[in-house]
Amino acid sequence: MTEKAFEMGYTLNDLIDLYRTDPDSSFRNLQYQVRVKQDRVLKRLGNEHGKHQLRSIKQRTLLEWHKAWSSGGKIAAANELIARLRALFRFGFTLLEDRECQRLLEILRESRFRSLGPRHVQLTAEHVRAIRAVARDHFGWYSLALAQALQFELMLSQKDVIGEWVPVSEPGESNVAHDGLKWLRGLRWSNIDKNLILRHAVGSGRRPIEVDLKTAPMVLEEFEAYGADKADLPRRGPIIICDTTGVPWSTAEFRRKWRLVARKAGVPDIVKNRDSVPTGAIIGGPERARISQPVHLARINHHLRTRRR
């Protein structure tokens, strides 16, 4: 413990600074976009309550903070702030061996804060068909339609499809760079072999998956609309390229444009792009694509019979 901490104890700002900079802190191992998001929450905590001595924070203090944060129905934001406090106190207890952090961590374990409860919202096949059609036919955003099909039928997260832009100093190698950033994690044409088998590493743990795209009719339809011949797909480069910039989408811009498309398609605002994967489903699970297989094979057989005539 530092001399300052021994004499006066940590303030919340002290703890935040140490959490950000300690070489053994879990914060330093977070993925870039997650770290950026959590850093914004930490800045808010510091701005609003950073001068508080940890020893002055009681259970009633935390309940009052949560009540203020959740005013106006902002329960999710309030719970995210509590989650960051929990991470801070866990760091202070385990790595700094601070007794006040141990006390506060125990208080949070025993406290009950208002919750939104589980989400029972899902993006349906009807929603997806409408989004794809509007993205292509109204806005001309073919890449967004393809991304939505890949997410829905292959049960992939947005990041595992469109990737993410991170500073070049971040871990990970990429041959796609733009304005001091590099592109990681997204789908590449090289992930798909000549038999239309897609292999990709997904999630934070980079779990390998393997999916037969011949069982994913929406994806094949979007390949055709995208101008990609499924018998002769490109062999390199990102699959999802923004139609207006010529480079992979940024996360913020994709989400903004997706909401514009969803509203135009009549999808309620309560439904999010992340609902492409049902709650509790395994990210990257091929179950939905496999269910679609009989419908797809019937469509192919009809198409072949028509061509023979």
N, C-alpha and C positions, 0 to 999 in steps of 0.2 A: 504494500500500500504506500502511496506517496505521502510525503510529510504533510501536504495540504489535506489529503484525505484523512490522515490520522488525526489532525488537529480539528478540522471543521466538518469532515465528511464531504462526499461528492454532492454537487448540484446536478440537476438533470442534464444541463448543458455539458458538464464535465463527462458524464457517463456517455452522452451522445458522441462527443469528440473521441473518446477512447474506443467506443464501439466501431466508429468509422475507420480508425487508424491502427488499432492493435493488429499486429501481423497474424495473430491466431484467432481473430474474430471471424465468425461465420459470415459477416457482412461482406468481407473481401472475396469470398468464394461464390457469391451469387452471380447469376448471369447478368449481363450488362443492363438489359431493359428492366429486369427485376430490381437491380440495385438502384437504377435511376428513379423508379417509382417509389421505392422505400425511402430513398434519400429525401424526396419531396415531403413525405410524411414526417420524417425526422426533423426537417427544417420547420415544419409547422409546430411540432411539439416544442422545439427549442424556442421559437418565437413567442409562443403563448405561455409556456410554463417552464422554460429553461432555467430561470433564476431560482426555482424552488430547491431548497436543500432536500435531499432524499429523506432525511429523518423527519422532515415536516409533513411528508405525504402520508395520509391515513386512508383507510378504506372509504370514509365519507368523502375525502378529497377526490378519489378516483371516480366514485359514483357521480359527484357533481360535474366533473370534467366530461364524463360520458353523456350525462344528461344535456349539457350545453352543446356538445358535438353533434348529438343526434336530433337537435331541434330542427323543425321543418321536415321531419321524416328522413333525415340523413343518417339512418341507422347503420348502413354499410360502411360509411366513412368513419363513424364513431367506433365501430368494431375493428376497423383497420388500425386506427390510432391505438386502441387497447392492445391489439396484437403486436404493434411495434414496441409498446411499453413492456409487454411480456418478454419480447426478445432482448430488450435492453437489460431488464432485471435478471434474466437468465445468464446473460453474458457477465454482468457484474458479480453475480453469485459464483459462477463456475470458474471464471478466469481471474477476476479481481479479488475473489474471496471476501466480498463486502457483505457485512451482516445486514445492512439496510436493504440491499438488493435481495437477500434471502428472505427478509421479512415481507417485502413488497411482492415478491414472487408468490409467496404463500397466500397473501391477501388476494391476489388475482386468481389463484386456484380456487379459493373459497367464495369469490364474488360471482354474482349472476347479473349479467347485463342483457338488456333487451336484444333479441335476435330477430332477424327477418324470417328465420326458418328455412327449410330446404326449398330450393327452386323446383317448381313442377312445370316448367316451361320448356317446350321443345320446338325446334325448327322442324316443320313437317315437310314431307315430299312436295306437297302442294305449294308451300312457301318457297321451296327451293326452285321449283319449276318457274314460278312467277318471278323470282329474283333473277334467274338466269335469262329469262326472256326480256325483262326490262333492261338489264345491264347491257345486253347485246343490241336489242332493237331500238331502244329509246336513247341510251347514252353512248352506245358504241364501245362499251368497256368489255371486250371479249375476254380479257384476262381475268376480270373479276368474276365473270360467269363460270369460267373454267376453275378458278380457285374455289368457288362455292361448291361446284360439283365434286371436286376432289375432297374437300373437307367433309361433305355430307356422306358420300358413299363409302369413303375409306375411313371415316371416323378419325380424321386428323385435325389437330389444333391449327389455328390460323398461322401460328409461327412456324409449324412444321411444313406448311404449304408455301407461304410467301416468304419465309425467312425473316431475317432482321438485319438492320444496318447497325454496326458498332464501330467505335473508334479503332483505327488500325493497331493501336497499342494493346487492345484486348486480346486474350488468348484465342487461338484458332487461325487456321490458314484458309485463304480464299484467293481466287484469281479474278474476283469481281470487286472492283473498288471505284469509289466516286466521291469527290469532294472531301478527301481525308477520312472516309469511312470505308469499311469492307463489309461484304454481304456474307452471312453465314446461315446455316441450318435449313434453308428452303429446299424445295424439290428441284432437281436438275434432270435434264433429259437423259443424262447418263445413268440415272437411277432406274430407267426402264429398258429392259433387254428386248431382243427381236421377237420374243414370244409374248410381249406385253406383260411381263412380270415386273412389278415395281418393288424395289428393295430400298428401304430407307431407314435411318436411325431417328427415333422420335422421342419426344419428351425430354425432361431435364436429365434423365439417366441415359439418353441416347439408346433406347431399346430398339434392336433391329426388328423390322417387320417385313413381310413378304406378301404381296397381294396380286392376284391375277386380274388385270384390268379388263379382261374380256368378260368379267362378271360385273362390270360397273357401267351400265348403259349410259348414264348421264355423262360420265367422263368421256366416253367414246363419242357421244354426240357433240360435246364441246370441243373435242379434238378436231372434229370435222368442221365445226363452225369457226374454229380458231385458225383453220387452214393447215392443220397438221395431219398428214396422211398417216393413219395408224400402221400401215404396212411399211412406211419409210419415215419414221420419226427423226427429228434432229438428234444428233449424238452428243451435243455438248451445250453448256450454258443453262441458266435458270429457266424453268418452265414458265413461271408467272412473271411477265414483264409488263409494267404499267403502260397502258396504251398511249398515254400522253407524254411520258418522260423518256421512254425507251430503256429504262433501268428498272430493277425490281422495286416493288412498292415499298414505301415507308409504312410502318405500322399505323401511325396516326392518320395518314392520308387514306390508307385502305379502309380503316374503320369509318372515317368520315364519308367516303364515297359509298361504302356498303350501306350505311344508314340512309343516304339519299335514295339509293336504289330500292331498299326495303320499303321505305315509305311510299314511293311511287308504285310499288308492287302491292300495296295494301297490307303489308306485314305490320302488326301492332308493335309499337315502340318497346313494349315489355319483352319482346323476343329479341335476343341478341345474336350476333354472329357466333359467339362461343357456344350457343345452344345447338350448333351443328352436331356436336357430340353430346348425347344424352348424359345427364347427371349419373355418375357412378360407372359409366362405360369405360372400358380400357381404351385409352388413346391409341389410335392406330389399329384398332381391331377390325378385321375384314368382314365381320358378320353381316353388315348391311349390304355390302357388295355381293356377298354370296346369296343372300335372300333374293336379290334382283336377277339372278342368273336365268331362271326359266323364262322370264319376260324377255330378257335380252336375246336369248337363243331363238325364241319365236319370231322376234323382229328381224333377226339376221336371216332366218330361213325364208320369211316372206320376201325380204329384199332380194335374196338370191333367185327365188322363183320368178319374181317380177323381171329381173334382168335377163333371165333365160328366154322369156317370151319375146 
